[in-house]
Amino acid sequence: MLADLDRSIAILRGESPERDDSAADAGAVLTAHDRVEAALDSLERHRGGVAAALERIAAGAYGRCVGCGAPVPEGRLEVRPDAARCLPCQTRHDRR
């Protein structure tokens, strides 16, 4: 998963349109640039979560909520292998 994210990030960085305020369609270029930047931001956050999950595996803490220490349900880990929190703790974290 980490390698796939790294490849996607590299591809998006290579395809990132330059901002060119002199172009006739500067609005379209700006929009394309912003779209690529948003995708990069999302991929980089996801990559950070995967890297943190790998660290938890190495430390023997994978599958335990970083908030309360309870087990993270297997179904959640199947859907989101990088999940660091149980649903109640994730909800509290997101509200902050």
C-alpha positions in Angstrom: 0.0 0.0 0.0 2.8 2.4 0.9 4.5 1.7 -2.5 1.3 2.3 -4.4 0.8 5.6 -2.6 4.4 6.7 -3.3 3.8 5.9 -7.0 0.5 7.9 -7.1 2.1 10.8 -5.4 5.1 10.8 -7.8 2.7 10.6 -10.8 0.6 13.5 -9.6 3.7 15.6 -8.8 4.9 15.0 -12.4 1.6 15.9 -13.9 0.9 19.0 -11.7 -0.1 21.8 -14.1 1.8 25.0 -13.6 0.0 28.1 -12.6 0.0 30.6 -15.5 -1.8 33.8 -14.8 -1.2 35.0 -18.4 -3.0 32.1 -20.1 -6.3 32.8 -21.7 -7.8 29.9 -19.6 -6.1 30.8 -16.4 -9.2 29.8 -14.4 -9.1 26.3 -15.8 -5.4 26.0 -15.1 -5.9 27.2 -11.6 -8.7 24.8 -11.1 -6.6 21.9 -12.5 -3.7 22.9 -10.2 -5.9 23.1 -7.2 -7.5 19.7 -8.0 -4.0 18.1 -8.2 -2.9 19.8 -5.0 -6.0 18.5 -3.2 -5.4 15.0 -4.4 -1.7 15.2 -3.4 -2.7 16.4 0.1 -5.1 13.5 0.5 -2.6 11.0 -0.7 0.1 12.3 1.5 -2.2 12.2 4.6 -3.1 8.6 3.7 0.5 7.8 3.3 1.2 9.2 6.7 -1.5 7.0 8.1 -0.1 3.9 6.5 3.4 4.7 7.7 2.1 5.1 11.2 0.3 1.8 11.0 3.5 0.1 9.9 5.2 1.7 13.0 2.4 0.3 15.2 2.9 -3.2 13.7 6.6 -3.0 14.5 5.9 -1.8 18.0 3.3 -4.6 18.5 0.5 -2.1 19.0 -1.4 -2.6 15.7 -5.1 -3.2 16.1 -5.3 -1.3 19.4 -6.9 2.1 19.5 -4.4 4.9 20.1 -7.1 6.8 22.0 -8.4 4.3 24.5 -6.3 1.2 24.0 -9.3 -1.0 23.1 -9.1 -3.3 20.2 -10.0 -1.7 16.8 -12.8 -4.0 15.3 -11.5 -6.3 12.6 -14.1 -5.1 10.2 -12.8 -1.5 10.5 -9.2 -2.7 9.9 -10.3 -4.7 6.9 -11.9 -1.6 5.4 -9.2 0.8 6.6 -6.0 -1.1 7.5 -4.4 2.2 8.6 -7.1 2.9 11.2 -5.5 4.1 14.4 -8.7 4.5 16.5 -11.9 2.7 17.3 -15.0 4.5 15.9 -16.0 6.4 19.1 -12.4 7.7 19.5 -12.2 8.6 15.8 -15.5 10.5 16.0 -14.1 12.5 19.0 -10.9 13.1 17.1 -12.7 14.3 14.0 -14.8 16.7 16.0 -11.7 18.4 17.4 
